[in-house]
Amino acid sequence: MVLLNSPAGHQSLFCSSYLNDFDSPIGGVAAIVLFIFLKLNPRQSQPFRKNLAEFDFIGLVSIVFGNICLLMGLSFAQESCMR
């Protein structure tokens, strides 16, 4: 673990080397456990056109543009704070 000073002058706890050592094994174990124990109820396959007709494109576009606006706002706020 390493204590780093942020540009704003605050100290933050940064444990990248510590976390990177444990992320891959934990993710692998979680994937194996899900593969073994997760039982989904499969649906009958539908034609592609019916799936396309039921897809919520307005919701998808709203979520994508909302996330873009959020990330741009955070990015601009960070740039203005750094000056």
VMD Tcl script that draws the C-alpha trace (Angstrom):
set ca {
  {0.00 0.00 0.00}
  {1.22 3.41 -0.90}
  {0.04 6.79 0.31}
  {-0.11 9.26 -2.53}
  {-0.72 12.99 -2.48}
  {-3.46 14.05 -4.86}
  {-3.21 17.34 -6.78}
  {-5.72 18.90 -4.38}
  {-3.35 18.22 -1.48}
  {-5.30 15.38 0.11}
  {-3.72 12.06 0.90}
  {-5.35 8.98 -0.57}
  {-4.74 5.30 0.05}
  {-3.68 3.57 -3.16}
  {-3.28 -0.20 -3.09}
  {-2.92 -1.12 -6.75}
  {-0.15 -3.66 -6.34}
  {-1.92 -5.29 -3.40}
  {-5.27 -5.51 -5.23}
  {-3.82 -6.67 -8.54}
  {-2.29 -9.71 -6.84}
  {-5.72 -10.89 -5.66}
  {-8.12 -9.73 -8.42}
  {-7.36 -12.43 -10.97}
  {-7.65 -15.48 -8.67}
  {-10.84 -14.16 -7.06}
  {-12.37 -13.44 -10.46}
  {-11.44 -16.89 -11.70}
  {-12.94 -18.59 -8.66}
  {-16.10 -16.51 -9.00}
  {-16.42 -17.46 -12.68}
  {-16.03 -21.17 -11.89}
  {-18.57 -20.99 -9.04}
  {-21.07 -19.19 -11.29}
  {-20.54 -21.70 -14.10}
  {-21.17 -24.63 -11.76}
  {-24.01 -23.35 -9.57}
  {-25.90 -20.76 -11.65}
  {-28.98 -22.33 -13.18}
  {-30.84 -20.10 -15.62}
  {-34.23 -20.81 -17.11}
  {-33.59 -20.84 -20.84}
  {-36.28 -19.33 -23.05}
  {-37.30 -20.63 -26.41}
  {-35.38 -18.92 -29.16}
  {-37.31 -16.32 -31.12}
  {-36.70 -15.03 -34.61}
  {-34.22 -12.17 -34.87}
  {-36.86 -9.74 -36.14}
  {-39.07 -10.34 -33.10}
  {-36.13 -9.79 -30.74}
  {-35.27 -6.61 -32.62}
  {-38.87 -5.39 -32.35}
  {-38.88 -5.94 -28.56}
  {-35.52 -4.26 -27.93}
  {-35.66 -0.90 -26.12}
  {-33.53 1.36 -28.31}
  {-34.71 4.57 -26.64}
  {-33.60 3.27 -23.24}
  {-30.25 2.15 -24.64}
  {-29.58 5.53 -26.25}
  {-30.67 7.33 -23.06}
  {-28.33 5.32 -20.87}
  {-25.39 5.69 -23.27}
  {-25.78 9.45 -23.65}
  {-26.43 9.86 -19.92}
  {-23.18 8.08 -19.12}
  {-21.31 10.15 -21.70}
  {-22.67 13.37 -20.17}
  {-21.76 12.20 -16.66}
  {-18.20 11.30 -17.65}
  {-17.71 14.53 -19.60}
  {-19.01 16.54 -16.63}
  {-16.63 14.78 -14.26}
  {-13.76 15.30 -16.70}
  {-14.48 19.03 -17.12}
  {-14.86 19.44 -13.35}
  {-11.46 17.82 -12.81}
  {-9.85 20.09 -15.41}
  {-11.34 23.24 -13.88}
  {-10.30 22.10 -10.39}
  {-6.70 21.55 -11.50}
  {-6.21 25.16 -12.61}
}
mol new
graphics top color blue
foreach p $ca { graphics top sphere $p radius 0.5 }
foreach p [lrange $ca 0 end-1] q [lrange $ca 1 end] { graphics top cylinder $p $q radius 0.2 }
display resetview
